[in-house]
Amino acid sequence: MFLAIAVESKQHPKNHNDYRVWYLEIDDCGQVVGVGAKKKEEVVESLFENFRKSGKSNWRAFKKGAESSTPVEIFDFVSMNMHENTHFGNLPTLNEFQSVLDSLHSRLEFRSIA
């Protein structure tokens, strides 16, 4: 399972819909086994692939101010206009997520390299 934790949007207004989602990869025991970032298209591809295999979503999102995560479904991308997404538009930015990590004294740093 993948848990979306932050979103990194492009700064230019024409590329606003071009974003990357930062995520934690979680195994069946609930342990974090990986951290990464995927472009929006890669997230949609992952959703379709897993839906074909298992009939359900393998993505969840932890939105700002929420106390629990919610599933991300394929229709979330189809039903929204090109500048909206009910999940990723409500994720913390990468800087906001890093501020949370800093306040926890976690000694982890998330930052975009390229």
MONOR-V763975 format. One record per backbone hydrogen bond with DSSP energy under -0.5 kcal/mol. NH is the residue of the N-H (numbers start at 1). CO is the residue of the C=O. If there is no record, write none. Layout:
BEGIN
NH_CO ; NH_CO
END
This chain:
BEGIN
2_58 ; 3_24 ; 4_2 ; 4_60 ; 5_22 ; 6_22 ; 7_92 ; 8_20 ; 9_7 ; 10_15 ; 10_18 ; 15_12 ; 16_13 ; 18_15 ; 19_17 ; 20_8 ; 21_38 ; 22_6 ; 22_20 ; 23_36 ; 24_3 ; 25_34 ; 26_1 ; 26_24 ; 27_31 ; 30_27 ; 33_25 ; 34_25 ; 36_23 ; 38_21 ; 40_19 ; 43_39 ; 44_40 ; 45_41 ; 46_42 ; 47_43 ; 48_44 ; 49_45 ; 50_46 ; 51_47 ; 52_48 ; 53_49 ; 54_50 ; 55_50 ; 55_51 ; 56_50 ; 60_2 ; 61_70 ; 62_4 ; 63_61 ; 64_90 ; 66_63 ; 70_61 ; 72_59 ; 73_71 ; 76_73 ; 77_74 ; 78_74 ; 79_75 ; 84_81 ; 89_85 ; 90_87 ; 91_88 ; 94_7 ; 97_93 ; 98_94 ; 99_95 ; 100_96 ; 101_97 ; 102_98 ; 103_99 ; 104_100 ; 105_102 ; 106_101 ; 111_109
END
